[in-house]
Amino acid sequence: MNEGERLEQRMLELARNLWWTWHPEAVDVWRSIDPKLWRESRHSPIAFLKQLGKERLKELCKDPSLCIKFHRVFSDLNRYMEAPSTWGCLNAGPLRARPVAYFCAEFGIHESLPLYSGGLGVLAGDHLKSASDLGIPMVGVSLFYREGYFRQRIAETGDQIADHELFDPEDLPLVRVKDKDGQPLTIDLPIQGDTVQIGAWTTHLGRVPLYFLDMERAFRKIGIQELGRRLYGGDEAVRLSQEMILGIGGMKLLLRLGIKPGVIHLNEGHCAFAPLEYARYLMEEHGIPFEDAKKQAGSRTVFTTHTPVPTSHDRFSSDLIGRMARQYSKSLGLTHEQFMDLGRVHPGNRNEPFCMTALALKTASKSNAVSSIHGKVSRQMWCKLWPDRSPQQVPIGHITNGINVLGWLAPSMRQLFHQYFPPDWEQRIGEEEIWLHIHSIPDEELWNTVLLLKTRQLEFLPRLPHRAHPKNSVLDPRALTIGFARRFAGYKRASLLLDDPDRLWKILSDPERPVQIIFSGKAHPRDNIGKDLVKRVYQFATEPRVAGKVVFIEDYDINVCRHLVQGVDLWLNTPSQGYEACGTSGMKVALNGGLNLSILDGWWPEGYDGTNGFAIGGSRNENNDIRDAHDRQAIFKALEEEIIPLYYKQDAYGLPRDWVRRMKQAMCTLGWRFSADRMVKDYTMHCYKPAAGISTCQMNIPFV
């Protein structure tokens, strides 16, 4: 093998291990080859290499500096993969023989693998990245959607247009899973009274393998091929079919590959069939009855619920379950009604549908919400599953979400940390004492880094492959910049401040203390309320008087999010009180020197200490208009009387020292506590080890 072939092989190997997505030195090597082509390939190394072509690649291989860079990055990956000692080796070693199987309907890892819709998937991706960093034995299981979620376009009227594009898995960092004979591996699955075949694709996130079940042949046989290609698309029959493929098919795949999980982690109710399939396997292998097998499977099952919105929990009618899953229920030795009762809050009530969340809660030995407040809401929401207990005694704890720090930290900020943090800080992200070194960074250096980041991001946002509205908007890096970017759902209230446009305009148009706002976000194609919010924000952004002061970036994805969280001063979060399970975007902002202005809901009550951001005590009034008016007034007051004056209070050198002091406090107090490293350690100690029988420690309510 000559040097060129060796380099090409290493490039492909690196491209197919998504470790590079949270290591900026690897991204820089790809980008340095051809920045324009890198952007056009949507930051996908596989597509990038294809567009480069063989001849161009041969020429590049003659560049010694490029070869040195790539071999260095490849060596870094090898050292990472072969590290002899990790936190997981010391604390979760016995899981190596029987790893954690982490099931989720979507994984948001990077924009080059567009198989996610939003927060749930990004959280799952960060979970696997940090599990890899910590050395936790884990394997991920999800679905391969040939059309992903959707690409968002905004019409001139402000209407959201959903575009779907067909992905070729060969253009993605995936390889087909094959059997021992080298043929594409397939598993059989009973759906709708028929036996369908499921294939699989795989990739790696560092040390963690991730499998995507290929539904194409199954939905072709069922006759709904197009509908089955989309994430959260189609009707209830499509959704139920996908969830059977995820849970039942996913567990079948693992067992076929010889992977017997020590822990089954269900990330949301979509994958709740997985422990049932493991129970069926135990029945077949050991000849035990269903109840005993279910108890054994449940003892190693961990369930995480992610939403306090009742309508977001999947429920299926008795007729649909009968049509789609009757064959499977018979394989468990259950009648139709017995199977239905597994997913009912009130067994025996034939009018009650089958709820995937109820199935997961009734099966799992450990269940948790994703913030302290969400834990209280969830215990109240599901208390009827335990009618003999008070809501406080319902066995749903909480482990607050976190983010993969290295994946969301701006490279410039990372370089600053390297100067002032201990050399091993990247391996100790979840430790509080590491973040105390923030205070050793001179105010001037931190502020100049933030200004540099902000200038770069604000200049770049309008040039993203996503259009900025109004077109050709040029934002001012000197102005206080507010960001609002997330899923556009009614309870997130994206237009809350727009309901008093004159007061908002007064803030935006102040020549002495200018303010600007960047919006971005998608609404589900069937969510008319969310689409109306998109339209309203767009129409406000395109009003002549606010041009250049308010921008809407269309087609929100991980790439847009990365730019926004690294380039704003203030992150605005306005959910209706009690409806935010956690939220993680504000955590990403805090890493990069931004501050949060948020309703005290989700993660923020745990993070806010009075000195590290700004908080609004949201109204709980059941009258929406009264509640919204109260919260809007409180936010305007915070902006006018506290935030804007603080930002523009500068010393003789133009440095807003009080603002910088608050920035440092935010980074110091939030960076470690809301890291995915801390989160995965909590899951390991409070859930994985007890579920795997490694420890006899009992879980209290709440966990943390």
C-alpha positions as CSV (number, residue, x, y, z in Angstrom):
1,M,0.0,0.0,0.0
2,N,1.5,3.3,-1.1
3,E,1.3,6.5,1.0
4,G,-1.7,7.9,-1.0
5,E,-3.7,4.7,-0.5
6,R,-2.7,4.6,3.2
7,L,-3.9,8.2,3.7
8,E,-7.2,7.6,1.9
9,Q,-7.8,4.5,4.0
10,R,-7.2,6.5,7.2
11,M,-9.5,9.3,6.0
12,L,-12.3,6.8,5.4
13,E,-11.7,5.2,8.8
14,L,-11.7,8.6,10.5
15,A,-14.8,9.6,8.6
16,R,-16.7,6.6,9.9
17,N,-15.9,7.1,13.5
18,L,-17.8,10.2,14.6
19,W,-15.3,10.9,17.3
20,W,-14.1,13.7,15.0
21,T,-17.5,15.5,15.5
22,W,-16.5,16.6,19.0
23,H,-12.8,17.1,18.4
24,P,-12.3,20.4,16.6
25,E,-8.7,19.6,15.6
26,A,-10.1,16.8,13.4
27,V,-12.8,19.1,11.9
28,D,-10.1,21.7,11.1
29,V,-8.1,19.1,9.1
30,W,-11.1,18.3,6.9
31,R,-12.0,22.0,6.5
32,S,-8.4,23.0,5.6
33,I,-8.4,20.9,2.5
34,D,-11.1,22.9,0.8
35,P,-13.3,25.2,2.9
36,K,-15.8,25.8,0.2
37,L,-16.3,22.2,-0.7
38,W,-16.5,21.3,3.0
39,R,-19.4,23.7,3.4
40,E,-21.1,22.4,0.2
41,S,-20.8,18.8,1.5
42,R,-22.7,19.9,4.6
43,H,-19.6,19.0,6.7
44,S,-19.9,15.3,5.8
45,P,-16.5,13.7,5.3
46,I,-18.0,10.9,3.2
47,A,-19.7,13.3,0.8
48,F,-16.6,15.5,0.9
49,L,-14.3,12.7,-0.2
50,K,-16.6,11.7,-3.0
51,Q,-16.7,15.3,-4.3
52,L,-13.0,15.6,-4.1
53,G,-12.5,12.7,-6.4
54,K,-9.6,10.2,-6.8
55,E,-7.4,12.5,-8.8
56,R,-7.6,15.4,-6.4
57,L,-7.0,13.1,-3.5
58,K,-3.8,11.8,-5.1
59,E,-2.6,15.3,-5.5
60,L,-3.4,16.1,-1.8
61,C,-1.4,13.0,-0.7
62,K,1.7,14.7,-2.1
63,D,1.3,17.5,0.4
64,P,3.5,16.6,3.4
65,S,1.9,19.1,5.8
66,L,-1.6,17.6,5.1
67,C,-0.3,14.1,5.5
68,I,1.3,15.0,8.9
69,K,-2.0,16.6,10.1
70,F,-4.1,13.6,9.1
71,H,-1.7,11.1,10.6
72,R,-1.5,13.1,13.8
73,V,-5.3,13.2,14.1
74,F,-5.5,9.5,13.3
75,S,-3.0,8.8,16.0
76,D,-5.0,10.8,18.5
77,L,-8.0,8.6,17.6
78,N,-6.0,5.5,18.1
79,R,-4.7,6.6,21.5
80,Y,-8.2,7.6,22.5
81,M,-9.6,4.1,21.5
82,E,-6.8,2.2,23.3
83,A,-6.6,4.3,26.5
84,P,-5.7,1.7,29.2
85,S,-7.6,3.5,32.0
86,T,-10.9,5.4,32.0
87,W,-13.4,6.4,34.6
88,G,-15.6,3.6,33.3
89,C,-12.8,1.0,33.8
90,L,-12.7,2.0,37.5
91,N,-16.4,2.4,38.1
92,A,-18.3,0.2,35.5
93,G,-15.8,-2.5,34.5
94,P,-18.3,-5.4,35.0
95,L,-20.5,-3.9,32.3
96,R,-17.9,-4.6,29.7
97,A,-19.1,-8.2,29.2
98,R,-22.8,-7.1,29.2
99,P,-22.9,-3.4,28.2
100,V,-25.6,-0.8,28.5
101,A,-28.0,-0.9,25.4
102,Y,-29.2,2.7,24.9
103,F,-32.4,2.8,22.8
104,C,-33.7,6.1,21.3
105,A,-35.8,6.9,18.3
106,E,-33.3,9.6,17.2
107,F,-29.7,10.5,17.7
108,G,-28.5,14.1,17.0
109,I,-24.8,13.7,16.6
110,H,-23.8,16.1,13.9
111,E,-25.4,17.8,10.9
112,S,-23.7,15.3,8.5
113,L,-26.0,12.6,9.9
114,P,-29.4,14.2,9.7
115,L,-31.4,11.5,11.6
116,Y,-32.8,13.8,14.4
117,S,-35.4,16.4,14.9
118,G,-34.3,18.2,18.1
119,G,-33.6,18.1,21.8
120,L,-34.3,14.4,22.5
121,G,-31.9,13.3,19.7
122,V,-29.2,15.8,20.6
123,L,-29.3,14.7,24.2
124,A,-29.0,11.1,23.1
125,G,-26.0,11.9,20.9
126,D,-24.3,13.8,23.8
127,H,-25.0,10.9,26.1
128,L,-23.2,8.5,23.8
129,K,-20.3,10.9,23.3
130,S,-19.7,11.3,27.0
131,A,-20.2,7.5,27.6
132,S,-17.4,7.0,25.1
133,D,-15.2,9.6,26.8
134,L,-15.7,8.1,30.2
135,G,-15.3,4.5,28.9
136,I,-18.7,3.3,29.8
137,P,-19.5,0.0,28.0
138,M,-22.5,1.0,25.8
139,V,-24.1,0.4,22.5
140,G,-26.7,2.7,20.9
141,V,-29.8,1.5,18.9
142,S,-32.0,3.7,16.7
143,L,-33.8,3.8,13.4
144,F,-32.5,4.8,9.9
145,Y,-34.9,7.3,8.3
146,R,-34.2,7.6,4.6
147,E,-35.8,11.1,4.6
148,G,-34.8,12.1,8.1
149,Y,-36.9,14.8,9.6
150,F,-37.4,17.7,7.2
151,R,-35.6,20.7,5.7
152,Q,-37.4,24.0,6.5
153,R,-38.0,26.8,4.0
154,I,-39.8,30.0,4.7
155,A,-42.1,31.4,2.0
156,E,-42.3,35.1,1.5
157,T,-45.6,35.0,3.3
158,G,-43.8,33.5,6.4
159,D,-45.4,30.1,5.9
160,Q,-43.2,27.1,6.8
161,I,-42.5,24.7,3.9
162,A,-41.3,21.2,4.8
163,D,-39.0,19.7,2.2
164,H,-38.0,16.0,2.4
165,E,-34.9,14.6,0.7
166,L,-34.0,11.0,0.2
167,F,-30.7,10.0,1.7
168,D,-28.4,7.3,0.3
169,P,-26.9,5.6,3.3
170,E,-23.7,5.2,1.2
171,D,-23.3,8.9,1.4
172,L,-23.4,8.9,5.2
173,P,-20.7,7.7,7.7
174,L,-22.4,4.3,7.9
175,V,-21.5,0.7,7.0
176,R,-24.0,-2.1,6.5
177,V,-24.1,-4.7,9.2
178,K,-23.3,-8.1,7.8
179,D,-23.6,-11.7,9.0
180,K,-20.8,-14.2,9.4
181,D,-20.9,-15.0,5.7
182,G,-20.4,-11.4,4.7
183,Q,-24.0,-10.9,3.5
184,P,-26.3,-8.1,4.7
185,L,-27.7,-9.2,8.0
186,T,-31.5,-9.3,8.3
187,I,-33.8,-10.2,11.2
188,D,-37.4,-11.2,11.0
189,L,-40.1,-9.2,12.7
190,P,-43.9,-9.9,13.0
191,I,-45.9,-6.8,12.1
192,Q,-49.5,-6.5,10.8
193,G,-49.9,-10.3,10.7
194,D,-46.9,-10.7,8.4
195,T,-43.2,-11.3,8.8
196,V,-41.0,-8.5,7.6
197,Q,-37.2,-8.2,7.3
198,I,-35.1,-5.6,8.9
199,G,-31.5,-4.7,8.0
200,A,-29.1,-2.5,9.9
201,W,-26.3,0.1,9.5
202,T,-23.7,1.0,12.0
203,T,-21.2,3.7,12.9
204,H,-19.1,4.5,15.9
205,L,-19.0,7.4,18.4
206,G,-15.5,6.9,19.7
207,R,-15.7,3.7,21.7
208,V,-19.5,3.3,21.4
209,P,-21.0,1.4,18.4
210,L,-24.4,2.8,17.2
211,Y,-26.8,0.7,15.1
212,F,-29.6,2.1,12.9
213,L,-32.3,-0.3,11.9
214,D,-33.2,-0.1,8.2
215,M,-37.0,-0.1,7.8
216,E,-37.1,0.1,4.0
217,R,-37.9,-3.5,3.1
218,A,-40.4,-3.8,6.0
219,F,-42.4,-0.8,5.0
220,R,-42.3,-1.8,1.3
221,K,-43.9,-5.1,2.2
222,I,-46.5,-3.5,4.4
223,G,-47.2,-1.0,1.6
224,I,-46.4,2.3,3.2
225,Q,-42.7,2.7,2.2
226,E,-42.8,6.4,1.7
227,L,-44.4,7.1,5.1
228,G,-41.9,4.9,6.9
229,R,-39.0,6.9,5.7
230,R,-39.6,9.9,7.9
231,L,-38.9,10.7,11.6
232,Y,-42.1,11.4,13.4
233,G,-44.0,11.2,10.1
234,G,-47.0,9.2,8.9
235,D,-50.0,8.2,10.9
236,E,-50.4,6.1,14.1
237,A,-49.9,2.9,12.2
238,V,-46.6,4.1,10.9
239,R,-45.5,5.3,14.3
240,L,-46.5,2.0,16.0
241,S,-44.7,0.1,13.3
242,Q,-41.5,2.2,13.8
243,E,-41.7,1.7,17.5
244,M,-42.1,-2.1,17.1
245,I,-39.1,-2.1,14.8
246,L,-37.0,0.0,17.3
247,G,-37.8,-1.9,20.4
248,I,-38.4,-5.5,19.2
249,G,-36.2,-5.3,16.2
250,G,-33.4,-3.5,18.1
251,M,-33.3,-6.1,20.8
252,K,-33.4,-8.9,18.2
253,L,-30.4,-7.3,16.4
254,L,-28.3,-7.0,19.5
255,L,-29.0,-10.6,20.5
256,R,-28.2,-11.8,16.9
257,L,-24.9,-10.0,17.2
258,G,-24.1,-11.7,20.4
259,I,-24.6,-8.6,22.5
260,K,-26.6,-9.5,25.7
261,P,-27.2,-6.2,27.5
262,G,-26.5,-5.9,31.2
263,V,-28.7,-2.8,31.2
264,I,-31.5,-1.7,28.8
265,H,-31.9,2.1,28.8
266,L,-35.1,3.3,27.2
267,N,-34.7,7.0,26.3
268,E,-38.4,8.0,26.0
269,G,-41.3,5.6,25.5
270,H,-40.8,5.1,21.8
271,C,-38.6,2.1,22.5
272,A,-40.6,0.5,25.3
273,F,-41.0,-2.8,23.5
274,A,-37.3,-3.6,23.9
275,P,-37.6,-5.2,27.4
276,L,-40.6,-7.2,26.2
277,E,-38.5,-8.7,23.4
278,Y,-35.8,-9.5,25.9
279,A,-38.4,-11.2,28.1
280,R,-39.5,-13.2,25.0
281,Y,-35.9,-14.2,24.5
282,L,-35.6,-15.4,28.1
283,M,-38.8,-17.4,27.8
284,E,-37.4,-19.1,24.7
285,E,-34.0,-19.7,26.1
286,H,-34.9,-20.9,29.6
287,G,-38.5,-22.1,29.3
288,I,-39.8,-19.7,31.9
289,P,-43.3,-18.1,32.0
290,F,-43.9,-14.6,30.8
291,E,-44.3,-12.9,34.2
292,D,-41.0,-14.3,35.4
293,A,-39.2,-13.3,32.2
294,K,-40.7,-9.8,32.3
295,K,-39.6,-9.4,35.9
296,Q,-36.1,-10.4,35.0
297,A,-36.0,-8.1,31.9
298,G,-37.5,-5.3,33.9
299,S,-34.9,-5.6,36.7
300,R,-32.2,-4.5,34.2
301,T,-34.3,-1.8,32.5
302,V,-33.9,1.9,33.0
303,F,-36.4,4.4,31.6
304,T,-36.0,8.1,31.1
305,T,-39.1,10.2,30.4
306,H,-38.6,13.5,28.6
307,T,-41.8,15.5,28.4
308,P,-44.5,16.9,30.8
309,V,-46.8,17.5,27.9
310,P,-49.6,14.8,28.1
311,T,-50.2,14.7,24.3
312,S,-46.5,13.9,23.6
313,H,-46.8,10.4,25.1
314,D,-47.7,7.9,22.4
315,R,-51.1,6.2,22.8
316,F,-52.5,3.6,20.4
317,S,-56.0,2.2,20.1
318,S,-57.0,-1.3,20.9
319,D,-57.9,-1.9,17.2
320,L,-54.6,-0.7,16.0
321,I,-52.6,-2.8,18.5
322,G,-54.7,-5.8,17.6
323,R,-54.0,-5.3,13.9
324,M,-50.3,-4.6,14.1
325,A,-49.2,-6.6,17.2
326,R,-51.5,-9.5,17.7
327,Q,-49.0,-12.0,16.3
328,Y,-46.3,-10.6,18.6
329,S,-48.6,-10.7,21.7
330,K,-49.2,-14.4,21.0
331,S,-45.4,-15.0,20.9
332,L,-45.4,-13.8,24.5
333,G,-48.2,-16.2,25.4
334,L,-50.6,-13.3,26.0
335,T,-54.2,-12.6,24.9
336,H,-54.9,-9.3,23.2
337,E,-56.4,-7.8,26.4
338,Q,-53.5,-9.1,28.5
339,F,-51.1,-7.3,26.1
340,M,-53.2,-4.2,26.1
341,D,-53.1,-4.1,29.9
342,L,-49.3,-3.9,29.8
343,G,-49.7,-0.4,28.4
344,R,-52.8,0.8,30.4
345,V,-52.8,2.9,33.5
346,H,-56.0,1.1,34.5
347,P,-55.7,-2.6,33.5
348,G,-59.1,-4.0,32.5
349,N,-60.4,-0.7,31.2
350,R,-61.2,-1.7,27.6
351,N,-61.8,1.9,26.6
352,E,-58.3,2.9,27.6
353,P,-55.6,3.0,24.8
354,F,-52.2,1.5,25.0
355,C,-49.6,4.0,26.2
356,M,-45.9,3.5,25.5
357,T,-44.8,5.5,28.5
358,A,-47.1,3.5,30.8
359,L,-45.6,0.3,29.5
360,A,-42.0,1.6,30.1
361,L,-42.9,2.9,33.7
362,K,-44.5,-0.4,34.6
363,T,-41.7,-2.5,33.2
364,A,-38.5,-0.6,34.3
365,S,-36.9,-1.1,37.7
366,K,-35.5,2.5,37.5
367,S,-37.4,5.5,36.1
368,N,-36.3,9.1,36.0
369,A,-37.3,12.5,34.8
370,V,-34.7,15.0,33.4
371,S,-34.7,17.8,36.0
372,S,-35.9,18.2,39.5
373,I,-39.0,20.1,38.6
374,H,-39.8,17.6,35.8
375,G,-39.5,14.8,38.4
376,K,-42.2,16.4,40.6
377,V,-44.4,17.0,37.5
378,S,-43.9,13.4,36.3
379,R,-44.7,11.9,39.7
380,Q,-47.9,13.8,39.7
381,M,-48.7,13.0,36.1
382,W,-48.2,9.2,36.5
383,C,-49.3,8.7,40.1
384,K,-52.3,6.7,39.1
385,L,-50.0,3.9,38.1
386,W,-49.3,3.5,41.8
387,P,-52.8,4.1,43.4
388,D,-51.6,3.0,46.8
389,R,-48.9,5.7,47.0
390,S,-48.9,9.5,47.4
391,P,-47.4,11.5,44.5
392,Q,-44.3,12.0,46.6
393,Q,-43.8,8.3,46.8
394,V,-44.1,7.5,43.1
395,P,-40.9,5.8,42.0
396,I,-39.8,8.3,39.4
397,G,-36.5,10.1,40.4
398,H,-34.6,12.6,38.3
399,I,-31.2,13.0,36.7
400,T,-30.8,16.4,35.2
401,N,-29.7,16.5,31.6
402,G,-26.3,17.7,30.5
403,I,-24.3,18.5,27.4
404,N,-21.1,17.2,25.8
405,V,-18.9,20.1,26.6
406,L,-16.1,19.5,24.0
407,G,-18.8,19.2,21.3
408,W,-20.4,22.6,22.1
409,L,-17.4,24.6,23.3
410,A,-16.1,27.1,20.7
411,P,-12.5,26.4,19.6
412,S,-11.4,29.8,20.6
413,M,-12.8,29.3,24.1
414,R,-11.2,25.9,24.3
415,Q,-7.8,27.4,23.5
416,L,-8.3,29.9,26.3
417,F,-9.1,27.1,28.7
418,H,-5.9,25.3,27.7
419,Q,-4.0,28.4,28.8
420,Y,-5.5,28.7,32.3
421,F,-6.9,25.2,33.1
422,P,-4.9,22.2,34.3
423,P,-3.5,20.1,31.4
424,D,-5.9,17.2,32.1
425,W,-9.0,19.4,32.2
426,E,-10.7,17.7,29.3
427,Q,-10.7,14.4,31.1
428,R,-12.2,16.1,34.3
429,I,-15.0,18.2,32.8
430,G,-17.5,16.9,35.3
431,E,-15.5,18.0,38.3
432,E,-16.4,21.2,40.0
433,E,-12.9,22.2,41.0
434,I,-11.7,22.3,37.4
435,W,-14.1,25.1,36.5
436,L,-12.9,27.3,39.4
437,H,-10.0,28.1,37.1
438,I,-12.4,30.4,35.1
439,H,-11.6,33.0,37.7
440,S,-7.9,33.0,36.8
441,I,-8.6,34.2,33.3
442,P,-8.1,38.0,33.0
443,D,-11.4,39.8,32.4
444,E,-9.9,41.4,29.2
445,E,-8.9,38.1,27.7
446,L,-12.3,36.5,28.4
447,W,-14.2,39.5,27.0
448,N,-12.0,39.8,23.9
449,T,-12.5,36.1,23.2
450,V,-16.3,36.5,23.5
451,L,-16.2,39.5,21.2
452,L,-14.1,37.6,18.7
453,L,-16.5,34.7,18.8
454,K,-19.5,37.0,18.5
455,T,-18.0,38.9,15.5
456,R,-17.1,35.6,13.7
457,Q,-20.5,34.0,14.3
458,L,-22.6,37.1,13.5
459,E,-20.7,37.6,10.3
460,F,-21.1,34.0,9.4
461,L,-24.8,33.3,10.2
462,P,-26.2,35.1,7.2
463,R,-23.8,33.1,5.0
464,L,-24.9,29.7,6.3
465,P,-26.5,27.3,3.8
466,H,-29.8,28.4,5.5
467,R,-31.3,31.7,4.5
468,A,-31.4,34.6,6.9
469,H,-34.6,36.7,6.9
470,P,-34.6,39.5,6.2
471,K,-32.2,38.8,3.4
472,N,-28.6,40.3,3.5
473,S,-29.1,41.2,7.2
474,V,-25.9,42.5,8.8
475,L,-25.8,42.2,12.5
476,D,-23.8,44.5,14.7
477,P,-21.3,42.7,16.9
478,R,-21.2,45.6,19.3
479,A,-24.9,45.4,20.1
480,L,-26.4,43.3,22.9
481,T,-27.4,40.2,21.0
482,I,-30.3,38.0,22.2
483,G,-30.8,34.5,20.9
484,F,-34.0,32.4,20.8
485,A,-33.7,29.1,19.0
486,R,-35.6,25.9,19.7
487,R,-38.5,23.8,18.5
488,F,-41.5,26.1,17.8
489,A,-44.2,24.6,20.0
490,G,-47.0,26.6,21.5
491,Y,-45.8,26.3,25.1
492,K,-42.4,27.7,24.3
493,R,-44.0,31.0,23.4
494,A,-41.6,32.3,20.7
495,S,-43.7,35.4,20.1
496,L,-44.2,36.4,23.7
497,L,-42.4,39.7,23.4
498,L,-43.9,40.4,20.0
499,D,-47.3,40.8,21.7
500,D,-46.1,44.3,22.7
501,P,-44.4,45.4,19.5
502,D,-44.1,49.1,20.5
503,R,-42.3,48.3,23.7
504,L,-40.0,45.8,22.0
505,W,-39.3,48.3,19.2
506,K,-38.3,50.9,21.8
507,I,-35.7,48.5,23.1
508,L,-34.4,47.6,19.6
509,S,-34.2,51.1,18.3
510,D,-32.2,52.7,21.1
511,P,-29.2,54.3,19.3
512,E,-27.1,54.5,22.5
513,R,-27.8,50.9,23.7
514,P,-28.7,48.9,20.6
515,V,-30.3,45.4,21.0
516,Q,-30.8,42.8,18.3
517,I,-32.5,39.4,18.3
518,I,-31.8,36.2,16.3
519,F,-34.6,33.6,16.0
520,S,-34.5,30.1,14.6
521,G,-36.6,27.0,14.9
522,K,-38.8,24.5,13.2
523,A,-42.4,23.5,14.0
524,H,-43.6,20.0,13.4
525,P,-45.4,19.8,10.0
526,R,-48.7,18.9,11.7
527,D,-48.4,21.5,14.5
528,N,-50.4,24.4,13.2
529,I,-49.9,26.4,16.3
530,G,-46.2,26.1,16.0
531,K,-46.3,27.0,12.3
532,D,-48.3,30.1,13.1
533,L,-45.6,31.1,15.6
534,V,-42.9,30.7,12.9
535,K,-45.0,32.8,10.5
536,R,-45.5,35.5,13.1
537,V,-41.9,35.8,14.0
538,Y,-40.9,35.9,10.4
539,Q,-43.4,38.6,9.6
540,F,-42.1,40.7,12.5
541,A,-38.5,40.2,11.4
542,T,-39.3,41.4,7.9
543,E,-41.1,44.5,8.9
544,P,-39.2,47.5,7.4
545,R,-38.7,49.2,10.7
546,V,-37.0,46.2,12.4
547,A,-34.8,45.2,9.4
548,G,-31.3,44.6,10.7
549,K,-32.5,44.4,14.3
550,V,-34.3,41.0,14.1
551,V,-33.3,38.0,12.0
552,F,-34.9,34.6,11.5
553,I,-32.5,31.8,10.4
554,E,-34.4,29.1,8.7
555,D,-33.7,25.3,8.8
556,Y,-32.6,25.1,12.4
557,D,-30.2,22.2,12.9
558,I,-27.1,21.3,14.9
559,N,-24.9,23.5,12.7
560,V,-27.1,26.6,13.2
561,C,-27.4,25.9,16.9
562,R,-23.6,25.6,17.2
563,H,-23.1,29.0,15.6
564,L,-25.9,30.6,17.7
565,V,-24.8,29.4,21.1
566,Q,-21.3,30.5,20.5
567,G,-22.2,34.0,19.3
568,V,-24.9,35.5,21.5
569,D,-24.8,37.5,24.7
570,L,-28.2,36.5,26.1
571,W,-30.2,33.4,25.6
572,L,-34.0,33.9,26.0
573,N,-36.2,31.0,27.2
574,T,-39.9,31.7,27.7
575,P,-41.8,28.4,28.3
576,S,-45.1,28.3,30.1
577,Q,-44.4,27.4,33.7
578,G,-44.4,23.6,34.2
579,Y,-44.0,22.6,30.6
580,E,-40.2,22.6,30.2
581,A,-38.9,19.2,31.1
582,C,-35.3,20.4,31.1
583,G,-33.9,22.3,28.1
584,T,-30.2,22.2,27.2
585,S,-29.6,25.0,24.8
586,G,-29.0,27.5,27.6
587,M,-26.3,25.2,29.0
588,K,-24.4,25.4,25.7
589,V,-24.6,29.2,25.7
590,A,-23.2,29.4,29.2
591,L,-20.0,27.5,28.1
592,N,-19.3,30.1,25.6
593,G,-19.7,33.2,27.7
594,G,-23.4,33.9,27.2
595,L,-25.9,34.5,29.9
596,N,-29.4,33.1,30.3
597,L,-32.7,35.0,30.8
598,S,-35.2,32.2,31.5
599,I,-38.5,31.4,33.1
600,L,-37.6,29.4,36.3
601,D,-38.6,26.1,34.7
602,G,-36.7,23.0,33.6
603,W,-33.0,23.0,34.4
604,W,-32.8,26.7,35.3
605,P,-34.0,26.6,38.9
606,E,-31.2,24.1,39.6
607,G,-28.6,26.3,37.8
608,Y,-29.6,29.9,38.7
609,D,-28.0,31.2,41.9
610,G,-28.8,35.0,41.5
611,T,-25.3,35.9,40.2
612,N,-24.9,33.7,37.1
613,G,-27.7,34.9,34.8
614,F,-31.2,36.3,35.0
615,A,-34.5,34.6,36.1
616,I,-38.2,35.1,35.7
617,G,-40.6,33.5,38.1
618,G,-43.2,32.4,35.7
619,S,-46.9,32.8,36.4
620,R,-49.0,29.6,37.0
621,N,-52.3,31.3,36.2
622,E,-54.5,29.0,34.2
623,N,-55.8,31.9,32.1
624,N,-53.3,32.0,29.2
625,D,-53.7,35.7,28.6
626,I,-53.1,36.7,32.2
627,R,-50.1,34.3,32.5
628,D,-48.6,35.6,29.3
629,A,-49.1,39.2,30.2
630,H,-47.5,38.7,33.6
631,D,-44.4,36.9,32.1
632,R,-44.0,39.4,29.3
633,Q,-44.1,42.3,31.7
634,A,-41.4,40.6,33.9
635,I,-39.1,39.9,31.0
636,F,-39.4,43.5,29.6
637,K,-38.7,44.8,33.1
638,A,-35.6,42.6,33.4
639,L,-34.3,43.7,30.1
640,E,-35.0,47.5,30.6
641,E,-33.9,47.8,34.2
642,E,-31.2,45.2,34.7
643,I,-29.8,43.5,31.7
644,I,-29.3,46.3,29.1
645,P,-27.9,48.7,31.7
646,L,-25.5,46.0,33.0
647,Y,-24.3,45.2,29.5
648,Y,-23.6,48.8,28.6
649,K,-22.0,49.7,31.9
650,Q,-18.4,49.9,30.8
651,D,-15.2,51.2,32.4
652,A,-12.7,53.6,30.8
653,Y,-11.3,50.7,28.7
654,G,-14.7,49.8,27.3
655,L,-14.9,46.7,29.4
656,P,-18.3,45.8,31.1
657,R,-16.7,44.3,34.2
658,D,-19.9,43.5,36.1
659,W,-21.2,41.7,33.0
660,V,-17.9,39.7,32.7
661,R,-18.1,38.9,36.4
662,R,-21.5,37.4,35.8
663,M,-20.2,35.5,32.8
664,K,-17.5,33.9,34.8
665,Q,-19.9,33.0,37.5
666,A,-22.1,31.3,34.9
667,M,-19.3,29.3,33.4
668,C,-17.9,28.3,36.8
669,T,-21.2,27.2,38.3
670,L,-22.9,25.7,35.3
671,G,-20.0,24.2,33.2
672,W,-19.4,21.1,35.3
673,R,-22.8,20.6,36.8
674,F,-24.7,20.5,33.4
675,S,-22.1,18.5,31.5
676,A,-23.0,15.2,30.0
677,D,-20.0,13.7,31.8
678,R,-21.7,14.5,35.1
679,M,-25.0,13.2,33.8
680,V,-23.6,9.8,32.5
681,K,-21.7,9.3,35.8
682,D,-25.0,9.8,37.6
683,Y,-26.8,7.3,35.4
684,T,-23.9,4.8,36.0
685,M,-23.9,5.1,39.7
686,H,-27.7,5.5,40.4
687,C,-29.1,3.4,37.6
688,Y,-26.8,1.2,35.5
689,K,-24.9,-0.4,38.3
690,P,-27.9,-1.3,40.4
691,A,-29.8,-2.5,37.3
692,A,-26.9,-4.7,36.3
693,G,-26.7,-6.1,39.8
694,I,-23.2,-4.6,40.3
695,S,-24.2,-2.8,43.4
696,T,-26.9,-3.1,46.1
697,C,-27.2,0.6,46.5
698,Q,-30.8,1.7,46.5
699,M,-32.2,4.7,44.6
700,N,-33.8,7.4,46.6
701,I,-36.4,9.9,45.3
702,P,-35.0,12.0,43.7
703,F,-31.7,10.5,42.6
704,V,-29.8,13.7,42.6
